[in-house]
Amino acid sequence: MATKKGHPKGLYALFVTEMWERLAFYTMVGILLLYTTDTERGGLGMPSADGNEIYGLYLAFVYFTPFLGGMIADRYLGYRRAVLVGALCMASGLFMMGIPGKSFFLLGLLGLIIGNGFFKPNISVMVGNLYEPGDSRRDAGFNIFYMGINIGALVANLLAAAVRNEAGWLWTFRIAGVGLVISMLILLSQWKNLEAADRQTKPNKDDAGLATVFAQILIPTAAFGALGYFGAKWLGAHGMMPSGMRPAIVGFLVGALPVIYFFKNMVSKASPEEQPGLKALLPIYIAGGTFFMILHLNGSAMTQWARDQTDRAAPDWAPSIWKQDALPSYYPAAGEDTPRPDPRTLGTTANPAHARMFGQQRMDPSAVAAIAAANPDLTVVDLPVKDNGSEPDTVASRAVKVFAQGVVTVEEGEDSHGAKTVTVEVPEGSKPTKRVAFVREVEGERIGAVIVSKELHATLYTGYQERFGHPPEKLPAGKFLGVFNSELYQSWNAFFVILLTPLLVGFFASLQRRKRGLSTAQKLLLGMVMTTVALLFMAMAGLMTDDGAARVSGMWLVGFYALVTIGELCLSPMGLSLITKLTPPRLVGLTMGGWFLATAFGNNFSGFFGGIQSSMSPVSFFLLLAGLAGGVALYLRMVLPQLDGTIKKYGG
């Protein structure tokens, strides 16, 4: 039964369910790298390469598990139950990440990875199952569904920024978990209406079962992955690995080889009637993997660009919940007209590890004493762990947690590019004994000082004088510039999807009415061309940064997301639609898992490219990516006639 708008009723239930799940997912995309690498607001303080590796591997495994989740849904659970199990796993994972401690952090990531494997491929299959083969409404249905994804993505970044500004990092995970609970409740409330989307298919007797999957995929994948990991580690120890190509990344890529072989076998064993459609999935997978490698730079390279290269100064009228203080690391690349903090707002230390301990909220009594000795004009004030005592917010907001002597450990080293790293850790379960603030009285007002290294302090003032030839304008004592959160810029992608989806659907419909419509495969090609244009646009932005030394307008990011979103609307929903058109019904869950496997490959490289971004000039970095995307666009153009012919054969 169709609604007044001409689409099956179940589409709107899936739209809302997916919207809430995507809110939770894009919360993670928005803040995961920022949280793992944060050194000023109580984050984990990992080196950039480590944070990017975690981000890339998380997204890679999030999109790898749908391969297995789709198969389990095809053969055992059905699509509705698989989606419900996935939502439950993801909610549990997010609530675990809201508990302090790295073990809970890692267990939470595991819950998200497993849950997404059940949820993501099967809800997309349910959308396809609402339409009969050859139904002309299918592409538009996927576009509508895709808009729901991006409403969730838009709200996610706005909500995450507000929550972490007001309540801290851990509450962002907890609030995202609430979103998953809402998603489950919506799914259960529409259970009966979604029965039509949960078609039961009869497996072919020659299809691989779970025992075969374990024997031919999972066990070989684990073995190959271990071989790739330890092999890369040995090569790295002997100086034979390219910079930035870390063992975990290599392990994932090598571990995926048995899965690729399995898909090749699946195609070769299919019936002659099924083989052309399955073979035609290859260019679709290549395009999807490459595109999502670029798109999911939004949480790695593009977030680093927003954090490090973008002028994020917020006007006075901007809502305060989306503004944070621009702490000292913001200013070295800021422009001449950006006022710097008053020097009395800061305290200094000759030991960079002590500055890192302050920023990560993990200090010990000896570090407190050393900072006090280096800054005799500062008064060390003890505060309770849970409240501000009698101190004003200007003091309490700069207080840091102090643990017993010997609890905090500091490790210094070098990353894969030779840059010095400092890691501050406390054992899980350790409780701070108190908080302390380093207080200075300025013109009768008590302010809590922010502790920085002497090197950074010199850059802010002496470095400015040398760079611009005059001293900087200074902010009032105790104040920092108000700037937008870095993750907010990711919202532009979702905003443009919501804005442009009806316009693009209308444009394609207009072409169709005039008998000049683009085929689904041509839309796929157009999407990859627009992705290449977006990267060339960012290469132009790189020219404006003086080789990375200066911040540039946020409008460059706005333009990038506008262009790449047009590419996304042409490519991603069309890829999902083509898979349901070209695949036999009994294998659609599995081949949808293949789409997400291709995405997993791309996501792994999103982390890789984010990790090497700092070792290249901005122009070179984006030209390299544009070359990769352009090469895939050329490949799609070469196979376009064959792909169009296959789609027509299957009634697409």
N, C-alpha and C positions, 0 to 999 in steps of 0.2 A: 504493500500500500504506500503510495507516495504522499508527501506533504503538499501543501499549497504551492510551495516553491519548487516542487517537482522532484525532490530527492527523497529516498527512503527515510522513514522516521528514525531508524536506528543511527543514521549519520550524525544527528545532532547530539545524541547521547554519547557517541564515541568522540565527537568534537569536544565536549565539555570534559569528559574523562581524561582525554589526552592533554587538554589545556592545563589541568591541575598537575598532571604528572610532569609536563614540560616545565612548569614553574619550578618544581623541585630540581629537575635535571639542570636547567640553565642557571640556577643558583650555584650549583657546583662548578659549572663551566666558568661562571663569572668570577668566583672568588678562590678557586682551588690554588692556582698559581700564586695569587696575591697572598693567601694565607700561609702557604708553605715557605715563601721567600721573605715574608715581612720581618723587618728587623727594628721597627720603630713603634709598633702598636700591639705588641704581645703575640705576634705570630710565631711560626716554627723556626724562622730564621735560617732556612736552608740556602745553600748556594743556588744561583739562578739555574745552573745546569741540572742540579738535582730536582729542583721544583719543576722544570720543564719536562724532565724525564718522568716524574710521577704523573704530571698532567697528560703527557702523550700516552703512557702505558695505561693509565686509567681509562682514557677515551678509547684506546685500542681494544682493551678487554671488554669494555662496555658494549662495543659493537662486534666483538668476536663471539660472545656467548649467544647472541640470537641464532647463530647457526644451529646450536644444540637445542635451544629453546623452541625454535620453529619445528624441529623434528619431533620433539616430545609432544608438542601440541598436535601435530599432524597425526600421530599414532596413538596417543594415550589420553592426554588431558582434554583436548579440545581447546578452542581458542579463548573462550570466555574464562575458563578456569585458569588457563596459563596466564592471562592478563592479571587476574586476581592474585595469583601466587606471586607474580612479579612485583605488583604494587606493595604487597605485604613485606617482601624481602627488602625493597628499597626504603620503605618507611622505617623498618628496623635498623637498616644501615645508617640512615641519617640521624636517628636518635642516638645511636652509638657514637657517632662522630661528635655529638654534642656533649660527650663526657670527656673531661680532660685526660690526656694520655695518648701516646703514640699507638699503643696496642688497640685501643678503641678506635682511633683514627683509621688504622689499617683494616680492622674488622669491618668498620663501616663502609670503607671503599669496596671490600669484598661483597658485602650485602648489596650494594648498588650495582656491582658488576653482574652478579647472579640474577638479581631482580630484573635488570634491564634486558637480560637474555630472554626471559619469559615474556616481558611486557611488550617491548618495542616491535618485534617482527609481527607478532600475532594481532596486535590492534590494527596494524596496517592491512593485514590480510582480511580482517573483519570488514574493513571499509570496502575492499575490493569485492568481498562476497555479497555485499548488499546489492550489487548490480549484476545483471545477466550478461553473458558474453556478447560483445558488440553494442552494448548500451552506450549511446553517445554522451550520456551524462557522466560517465565514469571520470574523465579527466577533470571536469568541473567539480565533481565530488571530492577528488583528492586535493584540489586547490582549496576548497572550503575547509576540509580537514586540516590542511597545512596552515591555514590562517589561525585555527585554534591553537596549533603548536606555538605560533609566534605571539599570540596574546599571552600565553603562559610565559614565554621567553621575555616579553616586554615587562610584565609585572615582576618577574623574578629579579631582574637587575635593579629595578626601582626599590623593591622591597628589601633585597639583600643589602643595598647601600644604606638604607634607613636603619635597618636592624643593627648592622655592625657599627654604625656611627653612634647609636644610642645605647646598645647593650653588649657589644663585643662580638668577636668572631664566632664563639660557640653557639650563640643564639641564632645565628643565620642558618646553621644546620638544623637546629630544632624546629624553627619555623618552616623550613622546607619539608621536614618530616610531617608536619601538620597538613601541608598541601597533598602529600601522598595519601593520608587518611581520608581527606575529602574526596580524592579521586576514587578510592575504593568504595566509599559510600554511594557515590553517583553510579558507579558500575553496578552495584548490588541493587540499587533502586530501579534500574532499567534492565534487569536480568532477562525478563520475559520478552521485552521488545527486541532484544539482541539475539534471540534464538535463531532468526533467519541468517545472521552473520556467522553462525557457528556450524556451518555445513559439515556433515560427517562424510569423509571421503574414504574410499576403499583402497588400501595400499595394494600395489602390485606385488605379487609373490616374489618378484625378483628385486624389490626395493630393499635397501639396507635397513636392518633393524638396529636397536640400540647396542646389542652385543657386537654387531659388525662395526658400528661407529666407535665403540671403545677399542676394539682390536685394530681397526684400520686407521682411526683418526686420533682419538684422545691419547692412547698410549704412545703411538709414534710421534704425536705432537709434543708430548712431554719430553720424550727422548731427544728429538731434534732440537727442541728449545734449550734443553740443558747443554747439548753439544754446542749450539751456537753461543750460548752465554759464556761457558767456560773457555771455549775456543777464542772468543773475542777478548776475554779477560787475559788469556795468555799472550795473545798478540799485542794487546795494549801494554802489558808489562814489558814487552820487548820493543816497544816503540813502533809497532807495525800497523796500528789502527788509525784511520783518519780522525782528525780532531772533531769532537762532538759525537762520534759514533760510539755510544756507550754499550757495555755488554748486555744490559737488559733489553735495549732496542734491537740489537742483533739477534738475541735469543728469541724475541717475539717473531721477527721476520723469518728466521730459519724454521722456527716451530710451526709456522703456517704452511710450510711446503706440503706436508701430508694432507692438509685440508684441500689445497689446490689440486693435488693428485686425485683425491676422492671425487671432486667435482668433475674432473676430466673423465674419470671412469663412469660417473653417473650419466654423462652425456653419451658416452660410447655404448652404454647398455640400454639406452632408451630405444623405443620403437622408432622405425623410420619416419613415422608421422610426427613424432615428438622432437626428433633431433634438430631440425632447422631452428625451431623456436629457442631451444636450450643453447644452441651455439651462438645465436644472436645476442645472448645475454653478455658475452664477453666485452664488446665495446661499451655496453651500458655500465658494466662493473668498472671498467677502466675510467670512464668519465666520472662516475660517482665517487670512486676512491680519490681521484685527483681533485675534484671539486671540494670534497669535504676536508681534504688536506689543507686547502686554502681557507675555507670558511671557518674551520676550527682553529685557525691561527687567532681567531677572535679572543680565545682564552689564554693564548701564549704570546706570540709575537706582537699582535695588535694591542693586547692589554699592556705589554711592556712599552710599546710605543706611546700609549695613552699615559702611562705612569711616568716615563722618562723623557719623552720628546714633545709632549703636548702641553701647551699653555692652558691649564685647567682653572685659571682664576675665575671665581664665581661672582656674578654681580650681587649687589646688596639685596635685590628683590628675589633672588633664588631661594627656594625653600631650604630652611636650615637643616632639615633631616637629610638632605643630599649633599651637604657640604661638610668637609672635614678640614682640620688645621693642616696647612702645608708645613709639615715638619722639616727639619733642616736639609734633608737630602733633596728636597724639591728645588732649591735655589741655585745650585751651581750652573745649571743650563738655562736658568730663567733669563728673560730679556732685561735690557737696561732699565726699562720703566717699571720693573717689578720691585716693590720695596722689600728690603731684607728685614729679618727680625732684629730688634734692638739687641746689641750684644749682652745687655743685662738679663735678657730672657734665657741666656744659655750659660751652662757651666762647661768646663773643659777637662779633658783627661789625656795624658800622654799615652795611655794604654788603650788601644782600640778595642780590646776585649771588654774593658769596663764599659765603654760606650755601647757595645753590643749587648752586654748584660742588662744595661738600663733599658734599652729599646725592647728587649724581649721579656721584660718583667721577671728576670731571674737573677737576682743579685745575692751576694753573701756578705757577711759582716766585714770581711777584709776589703772587698771592693768598695763598700760604702765608706770605710775609713780612708782608703786611698783617695777617693774623690773629694772627701771632706778636706784632707790635707792639701790637695792641689788647689782648692778653692776656699781659702780662709774666710772670704766674705759671705760664704753660704752657711746656713744653719741647717743641720740635719734634724728633721722633725719626725718622730715616730707616730704612725697612725694605726688604728685597728685594721685587721684584714678585711672586715665586712662593711665598715662604714667610715665616714670622713672625720669622726670625732668632732672636735670644735673648729676644725680648719675650714676656711672658705673654699669654694670650688676652684679658685685660681691656684690653690695649693694642692688640694686633693686630686684634681684631674691629672697632675704630673707625678703622683706618688707611684712607687714601684714595689713589687713584692720582694721580700727578703727571706731567704731560706737559711737554715742552720749551716754553720761552717762545714765544708766538706761535702755538702749535698750537691752543689752546683759544679758541673764540670765544663771546662772550656777546651775545645780542640781547634788548633790552627793548622791549616794546610793550604793546598793549591787546587784549583779546579782544572778541567781539561785544557783551558786556555792559558794556564800559568798564573791566573789572578789569585791573590791571597784570599782565603776563606776563614771565617771564624764561626764555630758552631757551639752554642750554649745549650746544655741539657740538664734536666733534673730527672731523677728516677721516678717512675710512675707511682702515684699514690703519695708523693711527697707533698706536705702542706707547708705553706709559708708561715713563718712565725710572726710576721708583722709586715707593714708597709712603711716606707720612708719617703719623705719628700725633701729635696734640697731647696731651701727657702732663702729668698733674698727680698729685702725690703726696698722698694723703689717708690719714692715720693709718697711715703706713708701707706703703701699698699703691699701686702704680702703676696708674692708670686712664687710658684714652683718652677724651678729652672729645669730645662731639658739638657741632659749631658751629651756632649758630642766630643769627637776626637779633635785634638789640636789641629790636625791636618784639614779636617772639614771646616773648622772655625776660620782658619786662614784663607781657605778658598772663598768663604762667604764675604769676607771683607777685604783682605789684602788682594786676593785674586780678582775681585770686582774692580778695585782701584786700578790694577794693572791692565785689566781687559778694556775698561771704558774710560779711564783717565780722570775719574772723579769718584768720591765716596758715594755709596748708595743712599737712597732715601730709606729711612728706617721706620718700621712700624712702632706703635706704642709698646712700651715695655710689657711683657707678659702676653702679647698678642702674636698670632701668626696669620698669614694670608689665608682666607677661606677659599678652598678649591673643591671642584666636583670630584667625587670618587672615580677612580680609574674604571671600575666595572660599569659605570653608567653609560659609557660610550658604546658598549655592546648592545644597549637598548635600541640604537639606531637601526640595527639589522631587523629586529622584530618590528619596529615602528614602520619601516619601509615595506615590509611584507604585508602588514595590515593595510597600509595606504595604497600600495600598488597592486595587490591581488585583484580587487574588482576591476581596476583600470586595465590590467593586463588581460584578464579573462574577457573583458568587453572588447578589447582591441583584437584579440584572436578570433572572437565570435564575429566581429565586423569583417575581418578578412575572409572568414568562412562564408559569410552571406554573399560576399562579392566574388566567390569562387577563386579566391587567392589565398586560401588558408594554408598555414604551415602544418606539415605532418608532425606527429609526435617526435620522430627522430630529428626533424629539422629544428624543433624547439630545443632538443638536447644539444645540438651543435651551437645554436644561438647562445645557450646558457654558458657554454665553455668559452665562447668568444668574449662575452661580457665579463667573465671572470678574468680573462687576460687583460682586458682594458682596465679593469679595476686595479690590477697590480702595476700596470704602467703608470696609472694615476699616482699611486703611492711612490713610485720611483721619482716622479716629479716632486713630491713632497720631501723626499730624501735630499734633493738638491737644495732645499730651503733650510736644512738643518745645519749647514756648515759642517758636513761630515759628522753629524751627531752631536755637535757641541752646543746647539741652540734648540729651544723649544719653538714649535710652530703652532699655528691656529688649529683648534679642534675641528674646523670646517674641513680640513683634509680627511679626517676620519669620517665625517659625515658624508663626504663625497664618495669615499671608498665604499662605505656600507650601502649607499644608494646604488652604485654600479653593481656590486657583487650580489645585491639582493635581486636585481633584475635577472642576473644569471641564475640565481638560486630558484626563482619562480619558474624559469624555463626548464631547468634541469632536474631538480629534486623530485617534485611531484610527478613529472613525466617519467622519470626512472622507475618510481614505485608503480605507476600505472602500467608501464610496459612489462614489468615482471609479471603482473597478474594477467596480462594479455597473452604473453608468450609461453607461459608455463602450464603444464597439465595440472588440473585441480589437485591431484593427489600429491604433488610436489611443491605446491605454491609456498607453503610454510618454509620448506627447505631452501628454495631459491630466493625467497625474501631474506632468509638468513645469509645467503651468499652476497646479497646487496650490502648487508651490514658488515660482512667480512671484508668486502672491498673498502667500505668506509673505515673499518678498523685499521687497515693498512695505511690509509690516508691520515688517520688520526695519530698513528704512531709517528709519522713524519711531521705532523704539526708540532709535537713536542721536540723532535729533533731540530727542526728549523728554528723554533723558539730558543733552543739551547745554543745555537751557533750565531744567532742574530747579532750579539754584541761583538763577535769577532770579525764582522764584515761592515763595510760602509753601508748606510741605508740604501743608497742607490744600487749598489751591487746586489744587496740582499733581495730587493724587490724585482730587479731585472732577472735574477736567477729564477725566481718563482714564476715570473711572467713567461720566461722561456719554456718552463715545464708545462704550464697551462696551455700555451700556444701550440706546443708540440702535440698535445692530446687533441686540441681543436682540429689540427691538420689531419690527424688520424681519423677522427670522426667524419671529416669531409670526404676522405677517401673511401670509407665503407658505407657512406650514406645511401647510395642506390640499393645496395644489397640489403641493408637494414630495413629500408622502406618496403622493399619487396616482401621480406619475411613477415613484417607486421601486417601487411595487407592479406597475406596468405592465411593468417590466423584471425582475421576479422577485426583487426584493430583500426 
